[in-house]
Amino acid sequence: MTILNEEQTMLQDQARTWVREQAPVSRFRTMRDKHSDISFEQETWGAICELGWGGILIPEQYGGSGLGYRTFGVVLEETGRGLTASPLFASALVGASALLLGASEDMKRAWLPRIAAGSSVVTLAVDEGSHHAPERIALSATVSGDSVTLNGRKSLVLEGIAADALIVAARTSGEVGDKNGISLFLVETNAPGLERIKLSTADARGYADIQFNDVVISTDAALAEIDGGFELLDAVLDCARAGLAAEMMGTGSEAFDRTLDYLKNRVQFGQAIGSFQALGHRAASHFMELELARSCVEAALDAIDDSQADMSQLCSLAKCQMGECLHDMTNDMIQIHGGIGMTDEFDAGFFLKRARACETMFGNQSFHRQRYISNFGI
């Protein structure tokens, strides 16, 4: 485990206290039961922005604090513990990363202060099917003079209903499957021809399908060069994978702590069930897997901050390792709690459902194993 610096330790304490007191899992349950269109509470999001977390990545010149990905990971781990629903990850990490890495100066000045303040939500629209496949972009972007016309559909866009703008991966040339010919554009969600369809998902978060019907934007809305956006997209996705792995780390840690507490307090045949050797060994195994995954996640976040050459390798490793760890941990959380673990009245199901959603987001274990083998060797 990497030792946190003084600033990170203070932020961790602040985030842990706030989540415990203001955004526990019971708050998530209340939000879910309201069936809100945006799938988060504005009060919760407003409090997060007041704490300054929306600007952790954003430099001071654009209204943020510029503390880096490792520091952001500290906060995401704590919000993951509470299953806190908000645009923090989708906008303040993924959307902000795209703008920081590829936007023009004018675009940064227009949008980054609004992301930091929480007054605007900017999210990434990349996938077009049920599986993560960033090279298989088919949504067409036809360039004519100084305008671009978008036609196609994006699936499972994070915070797609709440978003004020989308970073859209589109194909300006080439065939589906080609890395060349992919471009990124910032598209405001009030653009004529853009339609959003709210999705109902197991983890009760704010996903949407986005339909583009002759949506016309300016070429000035492009991030990076036309036809040359895949390298930028890949870098943004790596940032997203590492940040999501940090949130998953918190979810897994909370699932482990709750299960361990149950093992210590549930009495059967006159003794705590945690004293049974098989269950004790299972808990020890989960603890070791969590610590191994933590080291992978922290290494990935540090690699992004330090612009290390093996950053992509470490981000795939972190997402894969954390996905497998969280999958097993939430499975056993349900099993060890027995019948009560299967009921909606008990919180265990929330952890399992969120785990399954996070596993598939930005590439599941199979995707990242294949990426690791193909791009980095073994």
Contacts in CASP RR format, 6 or more apart in sequence:
PFRMAT RR
TARGET T0000
AUTHOR 0000-0000-0000
METHOD contacts of the structure
MODEL  1
MTILNEEQTMLQDQARTWVREQAPVSRFRTMRDKHSDISFEQETWGAICE
LGWGGILIPEQYGGSGLGYRTFGVVLEETGRGLTASPLFASALVGASALL
LGASEDMKRAWLPRIAAGSSVVTLAVDEGSHHAPERIALSATVSGDSVTL
NGRKSLVLEGIAADALIVAARTSGEVGDKNGISLFLVETNAPGLERIKLS
TADARGYADIQFNDVVISTDAALAEIDGGFELLDAVLDCARAGLAAEMMG
TGSEAFDRTLDYLKNRVQFGQAIGSFQALGHRAASHFMELELARSCVEAA
LDAIDDSQADMSQLCSLAKCQMGECLHDMTNDMIQIHGGIGMTDEFDAGF
FLKRARACETMFGNQSFHRQRYISNFGI
1 291 0 8 1.000
1 294 0 8 1.000
1 295 0 8 1.000
1 298 0 8 1.000
2 70 0 8 1.000
2 298 0 8 1.000
2 302 0 8 1.000
4 12 0 8 1.000
4 74 0 8 1.000
7 67 0 8 1.000
7 71 0 8 1.000
8 70 0 8 1.000
8 71 0 8 1.000
8 74 0 8 1.000
11 67 0 8 1.000
11 71 0 8 1.000
11 74 0 8 1.000
11 75 0 8 1.000
12 74 0 8 1.000
12 75 0 8 1.000
12 77 0 8 1.000
12 78 0 8 1.000
14 51 0 8 1.000
15 53 0 8 1.000
15 74 0 8 1.000
15 75 0 8 1.000
15 78 0 8 1.000
15 79 0 8 1.000
16 78 0 8 1.000
16 81 0 8 1.000
18 47 0 8 1.000
18 51 0 8 1.000
18 78 0 8 1.000
19 78 0 8 1.000
19 79 0 8 1.000
19 80 0 8 1.000
19 81 0 8 1.000
19 82 0 8 1.000
19 84 0 8 1.000
22 44 0 8 1.000
22 47 0 8 1.000
23 44 0 8 1.000
23 47 0 8 1.000
23 79 0 8 1.000
23 82 0 8 1.000
23 84 0 8 1.000
24 82 0 8 1.000
25 82 0 8 1.000
25 83 0 8 1.000
25 347 0 8 1.000
25 350 0 8 1.000
27 41 0 8 1.000
27 44 0 8 1.000
27 84 0 8 1.000
28 82 0 8 1.000
28 83 0 8 1.000
28 84 0 8 1.000
28 85 0 8 1.000
28 204 0 8 1.000
28 350 0 8 1.000
29 347 0 8 1.000
29 350 0 8 1.000
31 39 0 8 1.000
31 40 0 8 1.000
31 41 0 8 1.000
31 44 0 8 1.000
31 85 0 8 1.000
31 204 0 8 1.000
32 204 0 8 1.000
37 161 0 8 1.000
37 198 0 8 1.000
38 159 0 8 1.000
38 161 0 8 1.000
38 162 0 8 1.000
38 206 0 8 1.000
39 85 0 8 1.000
39 161 0 8 1.000
39 162 0 8 1.000
39 204 0 8 1.000
39 205 0 8 1.000
39 206 0 8 1.000
39 207 0 8 1.000
40 85 0 8 1.000
40 86 0 8 1.000
40 87 0 8 1.000
40 162 0 8 1.000
40 205 0 8 1.000
40 206 0 8 1.000
41 85 0 8 1.000
44 84 0 8 1.000
44 85 0 8 1.000
44 86 0 8 1.000
45 86 0 8 1.000
45 87 0 8 1.000
45 88 0 8 1.000
45 118 0 8 1.000
46 118 0 8 1.000
48 54 0 8 1.000
48 86 0 8 1.000
48 88 0 8 1.000
49 117 0 8 1.000
49 118 0 8 1.000
52 64 0 8 1.000
52 65 0 8 1.000
52 116 0 8 1.000
53 72 0 8 1.000
53 75 0 8 1.000
53 88 0 8 1.000
53 92 0 8 1.000
54 64 0 8 1.000
54 88 0 8 1.000
54 91 0 8 1.000
54 92 0 8 1.000
54 96 0 8 1.000
54 115 0 8 1.000
54 116 0 8 1.000
54 117 0 8 1.000
54 118 0 8 1.000
55 63 0 8 1.000
55 64 0 8 1.000
55 65 0 8 1.000
55 66 0 8 1.000
55 92 0 8 1.000
55 96 0 8 1.000
55 115 0 8 1.000
55 116 0 8 1.000
56 64 0 8 1.000
56 65 0 8 1.000
56 66 0 8 1.000
56 67 0 8 1.000
56 68 0 8 1.000
56 71 0 8 1.000
56 72 0 8 1.000
56 75 0 8 1.000
56 92 0 8 1.000
57 66 0 8 1.000
57 67 0 8 1.000
57 68 0 8 1.000
57 69 0 8 1.000
57 72 0 8 1.000
57 92 0 8 1.000
57 93 0 8 1.000
57 96 0 8 1.000
57 97 0 8 1.000
57 100 0 8 1.000
58 64 0 8 1.000
58 65 0 8 1.000
58 66 0 8 1.000
58 92 0 8 1.000
58 96 0 8 1.000
58 100 0 8 1.000
58 112 0 8 1.000
58 113 0 8 1.000
58 115 0 8 1.000
58 116 0 8 1.000
59 66 0 8 1.000
59 100 0 8 1.000
59 112 0 8 1.000
60 66 0 8 1.000
62 108 0 8 1.000
62 109 0 8 1.000
62 112 0 8 1.000
62 113 0 8 1.000
62 116 0 8 1.000
63 112 0 8 1.000
63 113 0 8 1.000
63 116 0 8 1.000
63 117 0 8 1.000
64 112 0 8 1.000
64 113 0 8 1.000
64 116 0 8 1.000
68 305 0 8 1.000
69 93 0 8 1.000
69 239 0 8 1.000
69 242 0 8 1.000
69 243 0 8 1.000
69 301 0 8 1.000
69 304 0 8 1.000
69 305 0 8 1.000
70 298 0 8 1.000
70 301 0 8 1.000
70 302 0 8 1.000
70 305 0 8 1.000
72 92 0 8 1.000
72 93 0 8 1.000
72 243 0 8 1.000
72 246 0 8 1.000
72 301 0 8 1.000
73 243 0 8 1.000
73 246 0 8 1.000
73 247 0 8 1.000
73 301 0 8 1.000
74 246 0 8 1.000
75 88 0 8 1.000
76 88 0 8 1.000
76 89 0 8 1.000
76 93 0 8 1.000
76 243 0 8 1.000
76 246 0 8 1.000
76 247 0 8 1.000
76 250 0 8 1.000
77 246 0 8 1.000
77 247 0 8 1.000
77 249 0 8 1.000
77 250 0 8 1.000
77 253 0 8 1.000
78 250 0 8 1.000
79 86 0 8 1.000
79 88 0 8 1.000
79 247 0 8 1.000
80 247 0 8 1.000
80 248 0 8 1.000
80 249 0 8 1.000
80 250 0 8 1.000
80 251 0 8 1.000
80 254 0 8 1.000
81 250 0 8 1.000
81 251 0 8 1.000
81 253 0 8 1.000
81 254 0 8 1.000
82 251 0 8 1.000
82 254 0 8 1.000
83 251 0 8 1.000
83 350 0 8 1.000
83 351 0 8 1.000
83 354 0 8 1.000
85 204 0 8 1.000
85 205 0 8 1.000
85 206 0 8 1.000
87 118 0 8 1.000
87 121 0 8 1.000
87 123 0 8 1.000
87 159 0 8 1.000
87 162 0 8 1.000
87 163 0 8 1.000
89 158 0 8 1.000
89 243 0 8 1.000
89 244 0 8 1.000
89 247 0 8 1.000
90 121 0 8 1.000
90 123 0 8 1.000
90 124 0 8 1.000
90 158 0 8 1.000
90 159 0 8 1.000
90 163 0 8 1.000
91 115 0 8 1.000
91 118 0 8 1.000
91 120 0 8 1.000
91 121 0 8 1.000
91 122 0 8 1.000
91 123 0 8 1.000
91 159 0 8 1.000
91 163 0 8 1.000
92 115 0 8 1.000
92 116 0 8 1.000
92 118 0 8 1.000
93 239 0 8 1.000
93 240 0 8 1.000
93 243 0 8 1.000
94 123 0 8 1.000
94 124 0 8 1.000
94 158 0 8 1.000
94 236 0 8 1.000
94 239 0 8 1.000
94 240 0 8 1.000
95 115 0 8 1.000
95 122 0 8 1.000
95 123 0 8 1.000
95 124 0 8 1.000
95 167 0 8 1.000
95 236 0 8 1.000
96 112 0 8 1.000
96 115 0 8 1.000
96 116 0 8 1.000
96 122 0 8 1.000
97 235 0 8 1.000
97 236 0 8 1.000
97 239 0 8 1.000
97 240 0 8 1.000
98 122 0 8 1.000
98 124 0 8 1.000
98 167 0 8 1.000
98 184 0 8 1.000
98 223 0 8 1.000
98 232 0 8 1.000
98 236 0 8 1.000
99 107 0 8 1.000
99 108 0 8 1.000
99 111 0 8 1.000
99 112 0 8 1.000
99 115 0 8 1.000
99 122 0 8 1.000
99 167 0 8 1.000
99 186 0 8 1.000
99 223 0 8 1.000
100 108 0 8 1.000
100 112 0 8 1.000
101 223 0 8 1.000
101 232 0 8 1.000
101 235 0 8 1.000
101 236 0 8 1.000
101 239 0 8 1.000
102 184 0 8 1.000
102 223 0 8 1.000
102 224 0 8 1.000
102 232 0 8 1.000
103 111 0 8 1.000
103 186 0 8 1.000
103 223 0 8 1.000
104 220 0 8 1.000
104 223 0 8 1.000
107 186 0 8 1.000
107 221 0 8 1.000
107 223 0 8 1.000
111 120 0 8 1.000
111 122 0 8 1.000
111 165 0 8 1.000
111 186 0 8 1.000
114 120 0 8 1.000
114 164 0 8 1.000
115 121 0 8 1.000
115 122 0 8 1.000
120 164 0 8 1.000
120 165 0 8 1.000
121 159 0 8 1.000
121 162 0 8 1.000
121 163 0 8 1.000
121 164 0 8 1.000
121 165 0 8 1.000
122 163 0 8 1.000
122 164 0 8 1.000
122 165 0 8 1.000
122 166 0 8 1.000
122 167 0 8 1.000
122 186 0 8 1.000
123 157 0 8 1.000
123 158 0 8 1.000
123 159 0 8 1.000
123 160 0 8 1.000
123 163 0 8 1.000
123 165 0 8 1.000
123 166 0 8 1.000
123 167 0 8 1.000
124 157 0 8 1.000
124 158 0 8 1.000
124 166 0 8 1.000
124 167 0 8 1.000
124 169 0 8 1.000
124 236 0 8 1.000
124 240 0 8 1.000
125 154 0 8 1.000
125 157 0 8 1.000
125 160 0 8 1.000
125 166 0 8 1.000
125 167 0 8 1.000
125 168 0 8 1.000
125 169 0 8 1.000
125 210 0 8 1.000
126 134 0 8 1.000
126 137 0 8 1.000
126 154 0 8 1.000
126 169 0 8 1.000
126 233 0 8 1.000
126 237 0 8 1.000
127 133 0 8 1.000
127 134 0 8 1.000
127 154 0 8 1.000
127 155 0 8 1.000
127 156 0 8 1.000
128 136 0 8 1.000
128 137 0 8 1.000
128 138 0 8 1.000
128 139 0 8 1.000
128 152 0 8 1.000
128 153 0 8 1.000
128 154 0 8 1.000
128 155 0 8 1.000
129 155 0 8 1.000
129 156 0 8 1.000
130 155 0 8 1.000
130 156 0 8 1.000
131 360 0 8 1.000
131 363 0 8 1.000
131 364 0 8 1.000
131 367 0 8 1.000
132 360 0 8 1.000
132 361 0 8 1.000
132 362 0 8 1.000
132 363 0 8 1.000
132 364 0 8 1.000
132 367 0 8 1.000
134 169 0 8 1.000
134 230 0 8 1.000
134 233 0 8 1.000
134 234 0 8 1.000
134 237 0 8 1.000
135 177 0 8 1.000
135 178 0 8 1.000
135 179 0 8 1.000
135 182 0 8 1.000
135 230 0 8 1.000
136 176 0 8 1.000
136 177 0 8 1.000
137 169 0 8 1.000
137 170 0 8 1.000
137 171 0 8 1.000
137 176 0 8 1.000
137 177 0 8 1.000
137 182 0 8 1.000
138 152 0 8 1.000
138 171 0 8 1.000
138 176 0 8 1.000
139 150 0 8 1.000
139 151 0 8 1.000
139 152 0 8 1.000
139 153 0 8 1.000
139 154 0 8 1.000
139 168 0 8 1.000
139 169 0 8 1.000
139 170 0 8 1.000
139 171 0 8 1.000
139 212 0 8 1.000
140 150 0 8 1.000
140 151 0 8 1.000
140 152 0 8 1.000
140 170 0 8 1.000
140 171 0 8 1.000
141 148 0 8 1.000
141 149 0 8 1.000
141 150 0 8 1.000
141 170 0 8 1.000
141 171 0 8 1.000
141 172 0 8 1.000
141 183 0 8 1.000
141 185 0 8 1.000
142 148 0 8 1.000
142 149 0 8 1.000
142 151 0 8 1.000
142 172 0 8 1.000
143 172 0 8 1.000
143 219 0 8 1.000
143 226 0 8 1.000
145 219 0 8 1.000
146 218 0 8 1.000
146 219 0 8 1.000
146 220 0 8 1.000
147 216 0 8 1.000
147 217 0 8 1.000
147 218 0 8 1.000
147 219 0 8 1.000
148 170 0 8 1.000
148 172 0 8 1.000
148 185 0 8 1.000
148 216 0 8 1.000
148 217 0 8 1.000
148 218 0 8 1.000
148 219 0 8 1.000
148 221 0 8 1.000
148 222 0 8 1.000
149 214 0 8 1.000
149 215 0 8 1.000
149 216 0 8 1.000
150 168 0 8 1.000
150 170 0 8 1.000
150 185 0 8 1.000
150 187 0 8 1.000
150 212 0 8 1.000
150 214 0 8 1.000
150 215 0 8 1.000
150 216 0 8 1.000
150 217 0 8 1.000
151 212 0 8 1.000
151 213 0 8 1.000
151 214 0 8 1.000
151 215 0 8 1.000
152 211 0 8 1.000
152 212 0 8 1.000
152 213 0 8 1.000
153 209 0 8 1.000
153 210 0 8 1.000
153 211 0 8 1.000
153 212 0 8 1.000
154 166 0 8 1.000
154 168 0 8 1.000
154 209 0 8 1.000
154 210 0 8 1.000
154 212 0 8 1.000
155 209 0 8 1.000
156 199 0 8 1.000
156 207 0 8 1.000
156 208 0 8 1.000
156 209 0 8 1.000
157 163 0 8 1.000
157 166 0 8 1.000
157 207 0 8 1.000
157 208 0 8 1.000
157 209 0 8 1.000
157 210 0 8 1.000
158 205 0 8 1.000
158 206 0 8 1.000
158 207 0 8 1.000
158 361 0 8 1.000
159 206 0 8 1.000
160 166 0 8 1.000
160 189 0 8 1.000
160 196 0 8 1.000
160 206 0 8 1.000
160 207 0 8 1.000
160 208 0 8 1.000
160 210 0 8 1.000
161 196 0 8 1.000
161 198 0 8 1.000
161 206 0 8 1.000
161 208 0 8 1.000
162 206 0 8 1.000
163 189 0 8 1.000
164 188 0 8 1.000
164 189 0 8 1.000
165 186 0 8 1.000
165 187 0 8 1.000
165 188 0 8 1.000
165 189 0 8 1.000
166 186 0 8 1.000
166 187 0 8 1.000
166 189 0 8 1.000
166 210 0 8 1.000
167 184 0 8 1.000
167 185 0 8 1.000
167 186 0 8 1.000
167 223 0 8 1.000
167 236 0 8 1.000
168 184 0 8 1.000
168 185 0 8 1.000
168 186 0 8 1.000
168 187 0 8 1.000
168 212 0 8 1.000
169 182 0 8 1.000
169 183 0 8 1.000
169 184 0 8 1.000
169 233 0 8 1.000
170 182 0 8 1.000
170 183 0 8 1.000
170 184 0 8 1.000
170 185 0 8 1.000
171 181 0 8 1.000
171 182 0 8 1.000
171 183 0 8 1.000
172 181 0 8 1.000
172 182 0 8 1.000
172 183 0 8 1.000
172 226 0 8 1.000
172 227 0 8 1.000
173 180 0 8 1.000
173 181 0 8 1.000
173 227 0 8 1.000
174 180 0 8 1.000
174 181 0 8 1.000
179 230 0 8 1.000
180 227 0 8 1.000
180 228 0 8 1.000
180 230 0 8 1.000
181 227 0 8 1.000
181 228 0 8 1.000
181 229 0 8 1.000
181 230 0 8 1.000
182 227 0 8 1.000
182 228 0 8 1.000
182 229 0 8 1.000
182 230 0 8 1.000
182 233 0 8 1.000
183 222 0 8 1.000
183 224 0 8 1.000
183 225 0 8 1.000
183 226 0 8 1.000
183 227 0 8 1.000
183 228 0 8 1.000
183 229 0 8 1.000
184 222 0 8 1.000
184 223 0 8 1.000
184 224 0 8 1.000
184 229 0 8 1.000
184 232 0 8 1.000
184 233 0 8 1.000
185 217 0 8 1.000
185 221 0 8 1.000
185 222 0 8 1.000
185 223 0 8 1.000
186 221 0 8 1.000
186 223 0 8 1.000
187 194 0 8 1.000
187 212 0 8 1.000
187 215 0 8 1.000
187 217 0 8 1.000
187 221 0 8 1.000
189 196 0 8 1.000
191 215 0 8 1.000
191 216 0 8 1.000
191 217 0 8 1.000
192 215 0 8 1.000
192 216 0 8 1.000
193 211 0 8 1.000
193 212 0 8 1.000
193 213 0 8 1.000
193 214 0 8 1.000
193 215 0 8 1.000
194 210 0 8 1.000
194 211 0 8 1.000
194 212 0 8 1.000
194 213 0 8 1.000
194 215 0 8 1.000
195 210 0 8 1.000
195 211 0 8 1.000
195 213 0 8 1.000
196 208 0 8 1.000
196 209 0 8 1.000
196 210 0 8 1.000
196 211 0 8 1.000
197 208 0 8 1.000
197 209 0 8 1.000
197 210 0 8 1.000
197 211 0 8 1.000
198 206 0 8 1.000
198 207 0 8 1.000
198 208 0 8 1.000
199 206 0 8 1.000
199 207 0 8 1.000
199 208 0 8 1.000
199 209 0 8 1.000
201 207 0 8 1.000
201 357 0 8 1.000
202 353 0 8 1.000
202 356 0 8 1.000
202 357 0 8 1.000
203 350 0 8 1.000
203 353 0 8 1.000
203 354 0 8 1.000
203 356 0 8 1.000
203 357 0 8 1.000
204 353 0 8 1.000
205 357 0 8 1.000
219 226 0 8 1.000
223 229 0 8 1.000
223 232 0 8 1.000
224 231 0 8 1.000
224 232 0 8 1.000
234 312 0 8 1.000
237 362 0 8 1.000
238 304 0 8 1.000
238 311 0 8 1.000
238 312 0 8 1.000
238 315 0 8 1.000
238 316 0 8 1.000
239 304 0 8 1.000
239 315 0 8 1.000
240 362 0 8 1.000
241 300 0 8 1.000
241 315 0 8 1.000
241 316 0 8 1.000
241 318 0 8 1.000
241 319 0 8 1.000
241 362 0 8 1.000
241 363 0 8 1.000
241 368 0 8 1.000
242 297 0 8 1.000
242 300 0 8 1.000
242 301 0 8 1.000
242 304 0 8 1.000
242 314 0 8 1.000
242 315 0 8 1.000
242 318 0 8 1.000
242 319 0 8 1.000
243 297 0 8 1.000
243 301 0 8 1.000
244 319 0 8 1.000
244 358 0 8 1.000
244 361 0 8 1.000
244 362 0 8 1.000
245 293 0 8 1.000
245 296 0 8 1.000
245 297 0 8 1.000
245 300 0 8 1.000
245 315 0 8 1.000
245 318 0 8 1.000
245 319 0 8 1.000
245 322 0 8 1.000
245 323 0 8 1.000
246 297 0 8 1.000
246 301 0 8 1.000
247 358 0 8 1.000
248 322 0 8 1.000
248 323 0 8 1.000
248 326 0 8 1.000
248 355 0 8 1.000
248 358 0 8 1.000
249 290 0 8 1.000
249 293 0 8 1.000
249 294 0 8 1.000
249 297 0 8 1.000
249 322 0 8 1.000
251 326 0 8 1.000
251 351 0 8 1.000
251 354 0 8 1.000
251 355 0 8 1.000
251 358 0 8 1.000
252 290 0 8 1.000
252 325 0 8 1.000
252 326 0 8 1.000
252 329 0 8 1.000
252 330 0 8 1.000
252 351 0 8 1.000
252 355 0 8 1.000
253 290 0 8 1.000
254 351 0 8 1.000
255 326 0 8 1.000
255 329 0 8 1.000
255 330 0 8 1.000
255 333 0 8 1.000
255 348 0 8 1.000
255 351 0 8 1.000
255 355 0 8 1.000
256 283 0 8 1.000
256 286 0 8 1.000
256 287 0 8 1.000
256 290 0 8 1.000
256 329 0 8 1.000
256 333 0 8 1.000
258 333 0 8 1.000
258 347 0 8 1.000
258 348 0 8 1.000
259 283 0 8 1.000
259 286 0 8 1.000
259 329 0 8 1.000
259 332 0 8 1.000
259 333 0 8 1.000
259 336 0 8 1.000
259 337 0 8 1.000
260 283 0 8 1.000
262 273 0 8 1.000
262 336 0 8 1.000
262 337 0 8 1.000
263 272 0 8 1.000
263 273 0 8 1.000
263 274 0 8 1.000
263 279 0 8 1.000
263 280 0 8 1.000
263 283 0 8 1.000
263 336 0 8 1.000
264 272 0 8 1.000
264 274 0 8 1.000
265 272 0 8 1.000
266 272 0 8 1.000
266 273 0 8 1.000
266 274 0 8 1.000
267 273 0 8 1.000
273 279 0 8 1.000
273 336 0 8 1.000
274 280 0 8 1.000
274 283 0 8 1.000
279 336 0 8 1.000
282 332 0 8 1.000
282 336 0 8 1.000
286 325 0 8 1.000
286 328 0 8 1.000
286 329 0 8 1.000
286 332 0 8 1.000
289 324 0 8 1.000
289 325 0 8 1.000
289 328 0 8 1.000
289 329 0 8 1.000
290 325 0 8 1.000
290 329 0 8 1.000
292 321 0 8 1.000
292 325 0 8 1.000
293 318 0 8 1.000
293 321 0 8 1.000
293 322 0 8 1.000
293 323 0 8 1.000
293 325 0 8 1.000
293 326 0 8 1.000
296 314 0 8 1.000
296 317 0 8 1.000
296 318 0 8 1.000
296 321 0 8 1.000
296 322 0 8 1.000
297 318 0 8 1.000
297 321 0 8 1.000
297 322 0 8 1.000
299 314 0 8 1.000
299 317 0 8 1.000
299 318 0 8 1.000
300 311 0 8 1.000
300 314 0 8 1.000
300 315 0 8 1.000
300 317 0 8 1.000
300 318 0 8 1.000
302 308 0 8 1.000
303 310 0 8 1.000
303 311 0 8 1.000
303 314 0 8 1.000
303 315 0 8 1.000
304 311 0 8 1.000
304 315 0 8 1.000
308 314 0 8 1.000
310 376 0 8 1.000
312 375 0 8 1.000
312 376 0 8 1.000
313 372 0 8 1.000
313 375 0 8 1.000
313 376 0 8 1.000
316 368 0 8 1.000
316 371 0 8 1.000
316 372 0 8 1.000
316 376 0 8 1.000
317 368 0 8 1.000
317 372 0 8 1.000
319 362 0 8 1.000
319 363 0 8 1.000
319 368 0 8 1.000
320 365 0 8 1.000
320 368 0 8 1.000
320 369 0 8 1.000
320 372 0 8 1.000
323 355 0 8 1.000
323 358 0 8 1.000
323 359 0 8 1.000
323 364 0 8 1.000
323 365 0 8 1.000
324 365 0 8 1.000
326 355 0 8 1.000
326 358 0 8 1.000
326 359 0 8 1.000
327 355 0 8 1.000
327 356 0 8 1.000
327 359 0 8 1.000
327 365 0 8 1.000
329 355 0 8 1.000
330 348 0 8 1.000
330 349 0 8 1.000
330 351 0 8 1.000
330 352 0 8 1.000
330 355 0 8 1.000
331 352 0 8 1.000
333 341 0 8 1.000
333 348 0 8 1.000
333 351 0 8 1.000
333 352 0 8 1.000
334 341 0 8 1.000
334 342 0 8 1.000
334 348 0 8 1.000
334 349 0 8 1.000
334 352 0 8 1.000
337 346 0 8 1.000
337 348 0 8 1.000
340 346 0 8 1.000
340 348 0 8 1.000
341 348 0 8 1.000
341 349 0 8 1.000
342 349 0 8 1.000
359 365 0 8 1.000
372 378 0 8 1.000
END
